[in-house]
Amino acid sequence: MSGLKVYLLGTFHVVYEGEPITDFRTDKARALLAYLAVEQERPHYRESLATLLWPEMPLQDARRNLRVTLHRLRETLKDQGSTSRLFNLSRDTVQCRPDAFWVDALTFERLYRTVQHHSHADLLTCSECLHRLTQAVHLYQGDFLAQFVLSDTLAFTEWVIIHRERWHRMALNALYYLTEYWRRQAQWDTAEEYARRQIALEPWREEAHYQLIDILARKGEISAALVQYETCCRILAQELNVKPSHTLQTLYQRIQRIRHRSRQTLPPYPTPFVGREEEIQRLTEVLRDATCRLVCLIGPPGIGKTRLALEAARRQLPYFLHGVHFVPLEQQRTVDEMAQAIANTLNLSTRSVSSLPEWLIQHLSDWEALLVLDDLTPLLAVHHDDVVRFLTALLERAPGLKVLTTSHERPRTRWAWVLPVSSLAWPQPSDRAPREDHAPPSGEEDLLTYPAIRLFWTRARQVRPNFSLTQEATHVARICELVAGYPLGIELAAAWVYHQSCEEIARHLQAHLQHLTTTYHDVPARHRSLYAAFEHAWHFLSTEEQRICRLLAVFPGTFSTEAAMHVARASRHHLNVLVNKSLLRPHANGRFTMHALWRKFTYHKLSQQPSEAQEAHERHAQYYGTLLQRCAHAPHSFLTTPVRDELDNIRAAWQWAVQHYRWKWIDDALEGLFYLYEVNGWFYQGEQLLAQAIDYLSTNLPSHLLSLKGRLLLRLGWFRYRLSQFEQSAHTIQVGLSLLPPKARLEHAFGLGALGLVHHNRGWFEEAYACYERSLTLYQELDNTQGILRGLARLGLISYTMGRFGKAHTCFREALHLARQLQDRRSQAFVQAYLGLLHCDMGHLERAQQYCEDAHALIQEIQDPYGLALVLSYLGRVLGRRGEAAKAHQVLHKARALFHDLGDHQGEAYALTQLAEIALHAHDYPAARRWYEASYQLYRRIGNIAGAAEALGVLACIALLQHHTEEAHRLWGESVSLLQTLTAPTRDILIERWQRTFQRDPVEAMAFSHLWACTHL
């Protein structure tokens, strides 16, 4: 474009007709041009311009300077003559002609504003707006009038600063969106360039550091990403004296996990991958196709689907930021169990959410990984539609995920790309028969062109290093034929060359597979071929090894050496022998597992001997029942990895005991089972397990064992309380209490305490107080110190809630003394946190913070998930009251996330309320409103009327403060309606809370008073 171009973004310079203009006589001339060019939409009084640029001079002198400077400016711009082509001039005013100037800053702003007002659904999908932003950031060569200073003109300097900051913000926003767009397009170099430009403009801009760190990690430059994080931390500390946000720390932790632990959970395989070149090539192509999200390998058992999936996944590792992960599903029978298996493989702590599949989908929404879901067959057979819905939701909401499945059948969904898996090729009879024009394959080189032969040869040499394929060629080909080229059958048969010749192996297989030589593609026949391979392996086991295999089949998943020794009376030597024979798989943590098909086979053998099967299950239940009883005396032993690894076995033992009416075992194991799920935060799973047991026992439990059902119901009610299912919880606990005999005073005390917690969290404070008092009295009568400690802590907490701070302090101090006496670190941490909360509301903020930090140190040491969430929520409240908003936000967001993962919506709502209070007292009413609305929704959902009413009342005041009078009165009316459903003491407590909330600011207090004046209770 020809004409006059004024560049103000970055270094000041002017171009006219393609030629730079540099002979400005003074900086005041440059300043005058910049000001008139930017403010060209209106005329400017000469007096104002003179005062702007020469504020220290008398007005007459300043006007003379303006006249001279304007004249010289016109000369410099070659704008001579009586009529100016660049300016509208009058005796009193000066104005740039808008059509005569092109100004980079104004063009930049116009492009940016056009994007802002464009009606696209999503900026990052609008090509027009992205093009405009690209043009805009190209214009932005630096901050407005960078390094341009007029030290004697404060007003002009302020004008520069205002515009500089505004355009600086625009540039940062534009660069952010462009970075984000190219990041999503996986154009890493372009995205990195825009991210670095943001940081160059504003080194402490955390969003840009986040993007750059993420980009570097995705490029595979993990070390560079971590260095960039450290750089960001240093800059934030130096410039702002703050730490990185929770979001950035989370990204850093994700990258650290990628760096410090394997990005793949693919199990090792004892043999090299053989053959299947075409399948691998095709599978690689579809996995790298952006439109392909779900690949299904289908085929019968033993055909090699898993091995093919593992090899393909291993080759895809460089293409997925979060790696490739193998999830065995042969033991899972529901979508919940499937989701749990995925979470376990990815080392995700589920923390007992109400809907594990939904939680998992949400958790994986930002992952870029390949999941190998091995053996979907059982799930598809029983819950096909549920599985398809789960996979569909996962793929829709986690766009970075690809899923590779194996099964006998394809899931019926349009997402699926189906790849059938066939058997390995072996020499057909015609190949083995001599012909005049074609010699049969006889040498190793010829035979090894067949993948089935190559697999057999590879495995046989592992067992017998001097194995000669040439000598055994005919019989090896026959074996491969008899097992129809099935890799599993080949491996099992090859494992026995140590004991037998190939001729003997083939002859034995022939006795079982004589009908398969021409019908190996028939599914039932292929099943028989695998069964024959299993039978063949079984035949060569010693009697003792057969017995051990049968008994080990009772383990549903992995098992320890100690458990195998107890249940199957197997020595370490026996286990090692079975590992060497490929009948057991060792794990890195010293545990073992059986191949799923082999376990089914051996379990069938076990079921043919009822007395032995009965004994195996009895010993299995005995072992894990003893483990539960032992750990019940030290509940935090349930947090250790060795005990957590036994979860599948414990669940199986419990379910077997329930189904076989082992009342005493259930009674003895109940406390341990309860603590296993409680201290790990597996509330939802615990609730499900107990609910299933109660449903099963309801019609089979003798009347003299109703007390056991009562105990079960009390703990079921406890888990429902943890999951904020307050109405169900209260009913369940009350029914449980009604079934207990009067002499079961310890159980009555437990149940009353649990019921008090339910009432407390529903806002029924008087009822909660009464339950706590009765529970504490029972514990005192029983001289149960642990129970007294819990009772005092709960009584103190309800006293605090009701504003009885003196009573609360007394209870907490007594409880803390007992906790220290018992060396109960968990209870000590809880009580210290309660004391921190109490001192916070009493105004003793320094002491409150010390209590909470001490509690935090203790709870981290014992790694209690619920305790950590609770302590963090209280610490966040204290930090907020101390004015440390940034730290408080970080702590409260972490607490909220933990509560959410645990399924504790009450705790989540409390954390949201604390975030809202911080925003309210900072007068950030939009943020306060968002947090209070979120907490209100949770309180209503869980039935906490008091919490919902309190949140609505504050929302009403916020609306009034924002001058939304009609909305304020509507919200206040809804709050009052809820208050009317509560008892008078509870209403008084909530009113006192409102008064404390608004007493710190006169304007807020006036808003509350206005609304309260409209109240009629």
N, C-alpha and C positions, 0 to 999 in steps of 0.2 A: 504494500500500500504506500503510495507516495504521500507527500505532505510532511507535516511536523510531527515527530514521534518523541514523546517524553518518557524516559525510562526512570522510574523512581524506586522500583523493587530491586534492592541491591545497591550498586554504585550508581549515583546520579549521572546520567548522560542524555544528550539530546541529539537527534538525527533529523536532518532536513534534506529531503530528496535523495536519500541514500548516503549523505555525507555527514560525518559527525561535526557538531558545533562545540567547540571547546573554549572559545575566547570570552567566557563570562568574566567581567571585570572584578566582581565581588561575590562573596557567598550570599550576601543579601539579595543580589539579583537572582541567584539560583533559588533561594528560599521563596522569593516573590513568585517566580515562575511555577515552582512546585505547588505553592498554596493556591494560586489562581487556576492551575491545571486540574487539581483535584476538586476544588470547590467551584467548578465551571457552571454549575446549574443555576447560579444566582449572581447578581451584581454585588460588588462590595464597596462600601463607602471608603473614599480615600482616607478619611480621618481614621477609620478603623484599621486600615492597612498600615498607615503610618505608625499608629500606636502599637500594633502587633510587632512590627520590625524594629522600631526605635523607641522603646518604652521609656527610656531614661531622658530623652530629649524634650525640650519644649515643643508643643504641638506644631508651631509654625516651622521650626527647624526640621521636624520629622516629616512634615508634608513636603518641604523642599527636597529632602533626601529621597522621598518616594518619587517625586516628579523626575528627578535626575536619574534615579535607578530605573524607572520605567522607560525613560527615553533611551538609556543605554541598552536596556534589555531588548527593545524593539530593534535597535541597530544590530545587536548581536544576532537576532533572529531574522535579519534581513527583512524587517517589516517597516520600511520607511515610507514616507508620504503622509499627506494630510489625513487620509482615511486608512485606518488599520485593517489588514486582512485577518489579523489574529485576535484582536481585542475589540470589544465594544467599550468605547471610551466616552465619558461625559465629564462635565466640570466636577461632579461630585462622586462618580462611581467608575469602577473598572471591572470588566468581566471578560474572561476568555470566551471566544466563540467556540461552542461545543463541536461545530462541524469542522473546525480548523485544526483541532488537536486530536492526536491519538495518544492515550495515556495507558501505559501497561497496567498500572494499579487498578484503573477503572475497568479495563477489559477483563482483568483477572476477577474482580468482584462481580461483574456482570455474568461471567461464565459460572461462577460459584453459585450466585443467586438463582440462575436458571435451573441448575441442578436441584437446588433446595425446593423450588416450587414446581418441579416437574411431577406429573401424576403417575410415576412408575410405581409398581407394586413393591419392587425391591431394587434399590440402587445398584446392587452388585450383579443384577441381571439386566440392567438397562444399558445397552451398548452406546446409545446417544449420550447419556450423562457421563459414562466412563470416558468417552472421547472428549467431552467438555472438560472433565477434570484433568485429563492428560494435557490438554492445551493450557489449562490454568497453571498447573504446576511447572510447565515449561516456561511460562512467563515469570514465575516467582524465582528470581535469581538471588534473592536475599531479602532481608527485612527492609521495610520501607525506609528510604533515605539512610541506609546503613552508613555508619561512621560520619554522618553529616551533623555537625554541631554548631549552633549559634549560642555562645555562652551568655550573651547579654540580652536574650529575648526569651524570657520564661514562658510567656503565653504561646509563642510559636513552638517552643520545645514541648510543651504539654500537648499541643495539637498534633505534633509528630508522634509522640508516644501513644496517644489514643489510637491513631490510625495504624501505627506500627503493630500494636498489640492485636487489633481487630483482624488485620490481614494475616498476621502471623498465625492466629487461631484458624483462620480459613485454610491457609496453606497446610497446616498440620492435619486438619480434618481431611482435606483432599488427598494428601499423601497417604493418610491412614487407609482410606477407602481403596485407593489404587493398590496399595500393598496387599490389602486383604483380597482384592479381586485376583491379582496375579498369584497370590498364595493358593487360593482355591483352584486356580487353573494349573497348579503344579509347575508354574514357570518361575523356578526358584531364583534365578539370577536377576530377573526384572523385579521380582518382589523384594529381593534383598536390597537392590539399588534404592527403591522408594523408602524402605524402612530406614536405611542409613541416612537418607536425606532428612527424615524426621528427626533423627538423633542429632544430626548436625545442627538443625535449627533449635533443638531443645534437648540438651543432653540428658536431662532428668525425666524425659517423657517416658513413663513406664510402659504405656501401651505399645510404643514403638520398639522398646527393648523386648517386650513379649513377642511381638511379631518376628523380630530378627532372630531371637533365640529359637523360636519355633521353626523358622525357615532353615536356619543352619542345621538343626536337628534332622529335619526332613531331607536335607541334602546329604545327610550322612556325616556331617562335620560335628560330631558329638562334642569333641573337646572344645571346638570353637564356640559352640553353643553354651557350654558351661563357663568358659572364660567370659563370654558376653554377659552372662548372669552375674558373675563376680564384678564385672565392670559396672553393671547397673546398680548393684548393691553399694559399691563404693561411691558412686555419684549421688545416689539418693541420700546416703549418710552424710556426705560432705555438703550437698546443696540444700537438702530439706530436713536433715536429721530424722529420717524415717527409715523404716525397713520396707522391703518389697511387699506388695499386697499378697493376700492369700492366693489369689489367682496365679500370680507370677511364681510364687513359691510352689504351688501345685504343679505348674509346668516344669519347674526345675526338678522337682521330685520325680516327675514322670521320666524326664530325660536321665536323671541319675539312675532310675530303675533300669532304663535301657542300657546304661553304661555298665552298671555293677552286677547285673544278673542277665542270664541268657535271655535273648529275645525270642527264644523258641522253647517249647516244651515237648518236642518230638522225642519219643523214646528211642534209645539205641536199638539197632537191629543186628543180630549175630551174623548175618550173611550179607554179602554185597547184593546190590540190586541187579537182577538178571533179566535181559530181554525187555519187551514192551516198549521198544523205541518209538513205534508209531503212536501208542497210547500216551506216552510221556509228551511227545511233540504236540499232539492234539490238546492234551490237558493243559500244557503250558500256554498254548495260544488262547484258549478260552479264559484262563485265569488272568491273563494280561489284557483281555478285552474289557474296556471300561463299561460296556453295556451288560456284561455278564457278572452277576452277583452271587448266584447259587448254582454250583456244579454238583451233580448227583452221579456218583459211581454206583451202578447197580449190577447185581450178579448174585449167584447163590453162595452159601457159606464156603469158605476155604478157597475161593477162586483167586484171591490175592488183591481184593479191593483195598484193604488197609495198607498193605505194603506199597501199592501203587500210589495211594493218597499220601503216604509219608514221604516217598521219594519226590513226588511233585511238589509237596509243601516245602521240603528242604531246599529245593531249587528256587523257591519264590522268596526266600528270606530277605534278600536285599531290597525287595520292592515294598515292604510293609514296615512302617515306622515302629509299630508295636509288635512286630514279629509274627511268627506263625505258631499256632498252638493246637495240640492234639487233645481231644476230649473223648475218652471212651464212654460209651453210653449203654453198654450191654446190660448193666444192672439197673438202669433207670426205667421206670414204668409210667411216670407222669411228667407233664411239662414242668412242674415245680422241681422235680428231681433232676430233670434235664438242665434247667437253669442253675440249680445248685452245683451240678457237675462242672458246668462251664465256669462258674464263679470260683470253684475250688482249683481248677486248672490254672486260672489266671491269677490265683492267690488273692482273690478279692474277699474281703470280710463282709458277708451279707448282713450281719447284725439284725437278723430277724425282722425284715420288713413285711408288711401285710400282703404284698403281692410281689413275690420274688422275681417272676418273669418280667413284670413291668419295671421293677427296680433295675434289673440287669440291663434291659433295653436302654433305659435312661443313662445308666452308668457307662455303657459302651457307645453312647451316641457320638462321642468325639474320638473314638479309637480308629486307627487304621491298621487292621490286622487280618490275617487269614485264619479262620477257625476250621479245624478239621473235626467234624462231628462223626465219630466212628460208630457204626452199627445203629442206625435209626430204626431198624426193622421192628424190634419189640414195641417201640413207641408208636410207630405208624400203624401197627396192627391193632392197637387198642385205642389210641387217641389221635388218629390221623388228622382230624380237623383242628384239634387244639394245637398240634405240632405245626401245622401249616400256618395257622393264625400267628403263632409265636414267631416263626421264621419270617413271615411276611412283615410283621411289625418291626422285627429286628433289622431287616434290610431297608425298610422305608425310613426308619429313624436313625439308623447308624450308617450314613452313606459311605463311610470309609471302610466298612467291613465287607469281606467276601467270605462265603461259607462253602466248604467242600464236604459233602456228606458221603457216607457209604451205607448201603442197605440192600435188601433183597428186592425192594420195589421203589419206584420213584414217588416222591411226594407230589400230590396233584395240585400244582400251582404253576402259574404262568412264569414265575421267576426261574423255574428249574431248567437248566441245560443238562440233558441226560447223556451220559457216556457209559454204554454197556462194557463190562469187563469180561473177557473170555479167558479160557484156560491157556496155559503155555503150550506152544507147539512142541510136538515130539515126533520122532520118525514113525510114519504110518507103516502098516504091514507091507504095502507095495514098495515102500522105500527100502525095507529090509530084505526083500526077496531078490536074489541075484537075477540079473538079466544080461542078455548078450551085449546089448549096447550101452549098459549103464551099470557100473559097479556099485554095490550097496555101500552106504557110508560105514566105514569100519575104523579109520584112524580117529584119534582124539580131535584133530582139527575139524574134520567133517562133522563129527557128532556134536561138537560144541557149538555148531551153528544153530542147533535147536535149543531154545531157552530152557525147556523142561530138563533136557539132559544136562545143560550147563548148571542149572540150579542143583540137581542131584549130585553132580560131580563136586561142586563147591562145598556142599554140606557134608558129603561123605569124606572129603579130605580133611575136614575139621575133626572128624571122629577117628579116621584112620589115615594118617598122613601118606602112607605108601599105597593108597588105593589106586588101582590101575583101571581106568575107564576102558581101555582097549580090550582088556581081558574080560570085562564084564559087560561089554557093549550091548549084546543082545538082551541080557536079563534086565539091564537098566532101562532100555527102551520098553521092555515089557512092563516093568514097574510103572513107568510114566504113563503107559497106556492104561493100565489097570486103575490108576487113580485119576484118569481122564485129564492129565496135565494140571491137576489142581496143586498149586504151590504148597498148601498146608499138607496135603497127602504126601507129596514128594519129600518134604522136609522130615516128616515123621518117619517115612520109610527109610530115608537115607541115614537117619540117626542110628539105625540098628545094624549098619554094616560092621560095627565093632564086634557084634556077636554072631552075625549070620552072613553067609555069602548072598550075593544078589539073587542067585538062582533059588535059594531057600526062601528069601523074602518074597520073591515073585510067586513061588508055589503056594506060600501061605496066603498071600493076597488073593490068588486065584480061587481058593476055596470059598472066599466070601464075595468075590466080584465076578463070578463066571457069567453073569447076565449083563455085564456093563460094556462089553467090548464094542458093541455096535450102537448103543443107546446112551452114550455119555452126556448128551445134551438134555436129556430128560431130568427135570429137577429132582424127583424122588430118587432116581438112580444115582445122581451125584451125591445126594445125602448118604446113600448107602456106601458109596466109595469112601467118603470121609469117615463114616462110622467104621468101615473095615480098616482104614488106616489107624483109627483109634484102637480098635480091637487088636490089631497087630502090635501096636505099641504096648498095649496092656498085657499081651501074651508074654512079652519078654521082660516084664517086671517081676521081681521076686515077690513072694507072698507077702513079705513085710512091706515092700514098696507099694504093692496094690492096696494093702490095708491103710497105709498112710495117705495115699491119694484119695481113697474113699472118704476118710475122715476129714481131710483138709477141704473137701468140697463144701463143708458147712460154713466156711468163711465166705461172706458175700463179696469181699473186696480184698484189700491187702491185709496181711497179718504179720505179726512179729514172730521172731524165733521162739520167744518165751511162750506165746499163745499156742504156736504149733506144737511145742513140746508138751504142753498141758492137755490140749484137746485131742491131738492125734498121737501123743507119746512118740513124737518124732525127734530124733537127735539132730544135731547140726550136720552130722555126716550125711544122714538121710536126705536132709534138705539140699545139701550141695550136690548129691547124686542126682536128685530130680532136676536141679538147675542144669546140670551138665547134659541131661537127657531132654532138655527143652520142654520139660513138663511143668516147671516153675519158672517164673520170671523174677529175677532179683531187682530191687530198687535201691537207689542211691542211699536212702535212709536206713538200710539194713532190713527192710521189710520184703515180703514176697507176695506174689499173686499168681493165680492160675490163668492160663488162656481160657477165655469164656467158653469156647466149645469143649475144651478138655474138661473144664469144671462141670459142664452139663453132663458130659459122658460119665464122669466119675460119680457125680451125684446120682445118676440113674443106677449105677452099680450099687451105691450105698442104699438106695431105696429098696433094692431087692433083698436087703438084709435088715428087716425092721428093728430087731433088737440092737444091732450095731448102730443104726441110724438114730434110734432113741438115745442110746448112750452118748453118741457124738453131740447131739443137740443139748443134752443135759450137761455135758462137760463144757461145752461152749458157753451156755448160759451161766454155769457155775463160775467160770473164769471171769466173765465180764460183770457178773453180779458182785463178785468179791472186789473187783476193781472199783466199782461204783461205791461200795460200802467203805472201802479204804479211803477213797478220795473225799467222801462226804465229810470226814472229820477235818479236812484241810481243803475247803472249797476252791482255793486258788490254784491247787494242783491241776484242776480242770483246764487251766489256761495254758498248760505246757503242751508242746507239740506232740510228745508221745501219747498223751491221753486224747488229744484232738484227733490223732490219726486213727483212733479206734472207734470213731463215731459210727461208721457203718456197721461194725460188729456189735456195738452196744445197742443200736437201734434194732438190729436183727434179733439179738438175744431178748430184748424187751418184747418185741412183737411175737416171738415164739412163745415166751412165757405167758403172754396174754391169751394167745390162741389155745394154749394147752392148760389153762387154768392153774398156773403155778402161783397160787395166792401168796404163799410165804415169800417166794423169790421176789414177787412184785412189791410186797410190803417192805422187804429189806432193802431193795434197790431204789425205791421211790425217791428217797431223800437225795441220794447221789445223782440220780437222773435229773432231778429238779435243779440241783446246783450246776450240773454240767451245762444245761441250756441257759440257766440264769446268768452265771458269771461270764459266759462267752457272749452274752447279748443275743442269743439265738431264740428270741421270745416267740417268734412266729412258729418256728419248727417245734419248739417245746409245746406250744398250745395245740398244734396239730396232732402231735404224738399222743398227748394226754386225752384229747377229745376223741380220737379214734379208739383208744383203749376203753374209755368210759362207755362209748357207744357199743362196743363189743361185749363189755362186761355187764351191761345193764340187764340183759336177759339171761345171764348165766351165773351171776354172783349169788351165792347162798346168803340167806338173811343174816346169818351170824357174822358175815364179813361186810356188812354195810359200813362199818367204821372205815374199812379200807377204801370204799368208794367215796366216803366223805373226805378222806385225806387226798385222794386223787382230785376231787372237785375243788378243794381249797387251792391246790397248786395250779389247776387249770384256771381258776379265777384270778390267781396271781398273774399268770402270763397274759390274761386278757386285760388286766389292769395295766401291765407294762405296755400293751399295745393300744392303750387309751380307749379300749372298748368298755367304758365304765358301766353302762347299764347291764350288759351281759355279765361283766365281772361281778357286780354286786349280787345279781341273781344266783350265779354259780356258787359264790362263796356262801351265801345264805342257805342254799340247799345243802352244801357240804357241811355246814355247821349243824344243820338239823339232823344229819345222819350220825353225828358223833355221839358216843355215850358220854354221860356227865363226867366219868372218870378221866376222859381224854382231855385233861385240862391244858396240857401243852399245845395240843392241836387247836383247842378253842382259842388260846392266846394268839397263836399264829393267825388263825382265821379272822379274829377280831381286829388284829393289827392290819391285815390286808384290807379288810372292809373299811377301816378307818382311812386308809390311803385312798381308796376309791371315793369315799365321801369328800375327803379333803380336796381332791382334784376336780370334783364336780362343783365345788363351791358350797357344799353342805357342811359348814364349819362346826356347828354345834354337834351334829351327829358324829362327825369325825372325832371331835374332842371326847365324846362319850365312849366311843369304841377304843380309842387309845388308852383312856383311863382304865377301862375294864381289862384290856389286854395287859397293861402294865401291872395291874393288881394281881392277875393270875401268875404272871412271871415272878412277882415278888413272893407270892405264896409258895411257889415251887422252888424258890431260891435259885432260879435260872439266871445266872449273871448275864449271859449273852442276850437273853430275852429282855432283861431289865434294861440293858444298854439300848437295845432297839426301841423299847417302849419310851424311855426317857427322851431319846432323840426325836421320836415322832411327836411326843407331847410338847416338846420345845418348839418344834416346827409349826404346829397348829397354834400354839400360843403366840409365836411371832406373827403368823398370818392374821390373828385376831387383834394384834396391837398390844398384847400383854408382854412387853419386852422384858420386864423383871422376871416373870415366870419363865419365859423362854431362856433367859440367860442362866438361871439356876439349873434348869433341866439340861442344857447343853454342857455346862461345866461338870455336872455329875456324870453325864454320859461320856465325856472326854476322859474323865478319870478312870472309868471302867474300861474303856477301849484301850488305854495305855496299860492298865493292869492286866488285861487279857492278851496284850500284844496283838490286837486285832487292827491291822493297819488299814484295812478297808473301812471299818467303822470309824476309826480315828480320822481318816481323810474326810468322810462324810460330815462328821460332827464339826470338824474345823471349818469346813466350807459353810455349814449352817451358822457358826459363830461369825464368820466373815460377813455373811448376809445380814445378820442381826446388827453388828457394829456399823455396817454401811448405813443402815436406816437410822441408827442412833447418831450418825454424824461423825463417828470415830473412823475416818476413812483410812488413815495410815495403818491402824491396827487391823481393820477389815482386810486390807490388801495383804498384810502379812499372813493372816489366817488362811486366806484363799491360796496364796502362793505355797504355803506349807502343805496344804491339802493337795495341790496340784503335783508337787514333787512326790508325795506318797502314792498318789493314784497312778502316776506314770510308772513308778517303780513296779507296781503290781499289775499294770496293763489291764485295768478293768475298763471296758468300753463305756458302760453306762455311767460309772463313777466319773470318768474323764469328761463326758458330756455335761454332767451336772456341775462339776467343779468349774469348768470353763464358763458355763453360763453365769455362775455367781461372780467369778472373777471379772467377767465382762461388765457386769452391773457396777462393780466397785470401780473399775477403771473409768467407766463412763461418768460416774459421779465425781471422780477426781479430775475430770477434764481431759483425760488422755484418750481422746476420741479415736484416733487411728489404731492404737493398741486394742481398745475395746472392740472396735469393729472386727479386727482380725480374730480376736478370741471368740467373739459371739458368732461369727460366721462358721468357725470351726465347730463350735458347740451345736449350732443349728444343723450342720451337715451330719454330725454324729447322731443326734436325736432322730433325724430323718432316716438314717440308715438302720437304726435300731427299731424303727416303727413307733417311737414314742412321740406322738403328735402333741401331747401336753407339753413336754419339754421343748419341742420345736416352737410351739406357740409362745412359750415363755422367753426363749431367745429372741424371737421376733419382737416381742414387746420391749425387751431391753434395747434393741436397735432403734425402735421407734422412739423411746424416751430420749435417747442420745440426740436424735435428729430434732425432736421437739424442743429440747432445751438449747439447741443451737439455732433455733428459729428456722430450721429447714423444713418448713411445713409440707411441701410436696413429698419429701422422703419419709417424714413421720407418718404421713397419711398412707403411703404405700405399705410400710411395715405394719401399722395398726390394722389396715384392711386384711393383710395376709394372716395376722394373728387372729383376727375376728373370725375369718373363715374356718380356721382350724378349731377354734373354741366351739363354734356352732356344730361343726362336724362331729366332734367327740362328745358333745352334750354338756360342756362346761358353761352353764348359763351365766355364772358369776363372771367368768373371764370374758364372755361375749358381751355382756352388759357393760363391763368396764371399758372394753375397747371401743364400743359404740359411743359411749359418753365422751371419750377423748376425741374421737373422730368428729363428733358434733362441735366440740370447742374449736378444733382445727378449721372446720368449715366456716365457723363464724369469724375466726381470725382472718380467713381468706375472703371475707365478705360474701360468702355464699349463705345468706341468711335462711333462705327457704330450706336448703339442704340441711343446714345445721339443726333447725327445729324438727325436721323429719327424723334425722338420726337420733336426736335427743329423745323424741317420742318413742322410737323403737327401743332405746336403751331403758327408758322408764318402764315400758311394758314388760321387759325382761326382769327388771328389778322387782316388779310387783309379784312375780312368781317365787321370789326368794323370801326367806324369813327376815324379820325386822333386824336381828343382830347382823346378819350377813349384809343387808342393805347398808347398815351403819358403817360397817367395815369398808365397803366399797366407796361410800361417800368420803370417808376419811382419806382413802387412797387418792381419790380425785383431788381433794383439797391439797394434799402433799404434792401432787404432780404439778399443780398450777400455782403454788404459793411463791415460787421463786421468781415469777415475772408478773408485774402489776397488770400489764395488758392481758395476759393469759388469765390471770385471776379475775379480771373484770368480765372476760368472756364467759368464764365458768359461772360467775355470780349471775350474769344475765340469764343464762339457761336455767340455772337452779331456781331462779325466781319464777320460772314457768312450770315448775314441777309440783305435782299434787300426788303425794303417796299416801 
